[in-house]
Amino acid sequence: MRRAAELGLEFLAGLDERHVGAATDDAGIVAQLGGPLPDEGADPEAVVEQMARDFDPGLIASAGPRYFGFVIGGQLPAAAGADWLTGAWSQNANLHPLSPAAAAAELVVGPWMLDLLGLPADASFGFPTGAALGSTVGLAVGRHVVLGRVGWDVEARGLFGAPEIQVIVGEEVHSTLLTGLQYLGLGRERVTRIPSDEQGRLRADALPSALDASLPTIVAIQAGNVNTGAFDPADAVADALAAHPNAWLHVDGAFGLWAAASPELRHLVAGVERADSWATDAHKWLNVGYDCGFVAVRDEAAHRAAMMSAKAAYLMQDAAHRDNWEYVLDSSRRARGFVVYAALRSLGRNGVREMIERCCRLARRLAERLGAAPGVEILNDVVLNQVLVRITPPDGGDADAFTRQVMTRVQDEGEAWMGGTTWHGLGAIRISVSNWSTTEADIDRTAAAILRAAGR
Ligand SMILES: Cc1ncc(COP(=O)(O)O)c(C=O)c1O
């Protein structure tokens, strides 16, 4: 373990300067390490050393300061340390008798999370693998509640012969939320999609005509569009649902919900606290290592009723203690509360606010640097930490192809890494500034790398 710690520290120390992308794909590593399992074991230290050497070419410096792909956070030093401790402790975080410490960690940090995210202080909470399964939890509780109100026990009877549920999402719904609906038997395609505006915000004015007040209804909105960072108008959606007799409102705020931690940005999430359930990630913008999500539900009894209902004499549950599994989909699992404790305790309220605001400031800086160059267009309003960049070739030719080429050149050069997307039919480089360790100098190096690749 000491050797592993040394090797881990070497990796972390090199993060800032290593080629941000990978040097090989999976096949290169499989060729090195694959094949039949040897009959004889190997020395543990040698195994760890071999892993550090042979997996290394396929590692991405995604925890480093110039990785801007997808929406990926780094790892705060305290969170990294806590993660190593969590590994050493190897607690199963499902039941209280299996780890009072893991139960306590969730009880300590859950209220901190609710407070930072501006959610009701008495909401119940759980720590799933990520926002995707956090939203699946929220939707499952919504399914339980809206069907329960019309006399249907979905946990006991499933959906066979159940009353119809109307499911409404925005046109820009995240793909994983549809997967959650798929898991729950609500169908990824059987949803009503409300049109979005040019930034990807659900158009609340189109909601009333789509709503059928006679049907049990689940509406899912999002805080933070994965491309633009834009927010669905939670207040207006909650207003539209106010008169509905049987509706559940869920917010997918994988990264955007963190805007609530900043007085400067809080206006973006106005109204989200009126929803019934919320999902976000700690492994994105809170910068804890993978994996850690967060889900909160207004109605604790409903939350527990819709989740893990395994009961058996040997499980030794008692009503006086928290069993973490009553709030998520999984049973045996890693104790995710410890890293969240470390991240939040090391940052404090002010540190969280500063980190979120810094990332947004850096995203604006990058957008300004790039947008000032000829032929470079910023496609979105940079309201949060996301920037969409489109670049026209010097001869005015195919901007889609050229933008992709620039992205590939930057990736190959290795100074920074960012992915691509298509926004309203236009090819774009997609930049997400989510890492605690990114500095202004990193942003300027990245802007220079992009402009160099574009020949500007
Ligand atoms: C809006 C939104 N929802 C859900 C997810 C899925 O999050 P995870 O993969 O952490 O579960 C993402 C990931 O980027 C997201 O941006």
Ligand as a Chemical Component Dictionary entry (heavy atoms), coordinates in Angstrom:
data_LIG
# 
_chem_comp.id                   LIG 
_chem_comp.type                 NON-POLYMER 
_chem_comp.pdbx_formal_charge   0 
_chem_comp.three_letter_code    LIG 
# 
loop_
_chem_comp_atom.comp_id 
_chem_comp_atom.atom_id 
_chem_comp_atom.alt_atom_id 
_chem_comp_atom.type_symbol 
_chem_comp_atom.charge 
_chem_comp_atom.model_Cartn_x 
_chem_comp_atom.model_Cartn_y 
_chem_comp_atom.model_Cartn_z 
_chem_comp_atom.pdbx_ordinal 
LIG C1 C1 C 0 -27.457 17.154 -16.997 1  
LIG C2 C2 C 0 -26.804 15.834 -16.725 2  
LIG N1 N1 N 0 -27.519 14.824 -16.201 3  
LIG C3 C3 C 0 -26.970 13.630 -15.930 4  
LIG C4 C4 C 0 -25.655 13.373 -16.193 5  
LIG C5 C5 C 0 -25.090 12.012 -15.879 6  
LIG O1 O1 O 0 -24.223 12.090 -14.799 7  
LIG P1 P1 P 0 -23.409 10.817 -14.256 8  
LIG O2 O2 O 0 -22.771 10.194 -15.453 9  
LIG O3 O3 O 0 -22.443 11.414 -13.315 10 
LIG O4 O4 O 0 -24.368 9.897  -13.592 11 
LIG C6 C6 C 0 -24.865 14.386 -16.753 12 
LIG C7 C7 C 0 -23.445 14.139 -17.103 13 
LIG O5 O5 O 0 -22.776 14.960 -17.679 14 
LIG C8 C8 C 0 -25.448 15.650 -17.001 15 
LIG O6 O6 O 0 -24.725 16.650 -17.501 16 
# 
loop_
_chem_comp_bond.comp_id 
_chem_comp_bond.atom_id_1 
_chem_comp_bond.atom_id_2 
_chem_comp_bond.value_order 
_chem_comp_bond.pdbx_ordinal 
LIG C1 C2 SING 1  
LIG C2 N1 SING 2  
LIG C2 C8 DOUB 3  
LIG N1 C3 DOUB 4  
LIG C3 C4 SING 5  
LIG C4 C5 SING 6  
LIG C4 C6 DOUB 7  
LIG C5 O1 SING 8  
LIG O1 P1 SING 9  
LIG P1 O2 DOUB 10 
LIG P1 O3 SING 11 
LIG P1 O4 SING 12 
LIG C6 C7 SING 13 
LIG C6 C8 SING 14 
LIG C7 O5 DOUB 15 
LIG C8 O6 SING 16 
# 
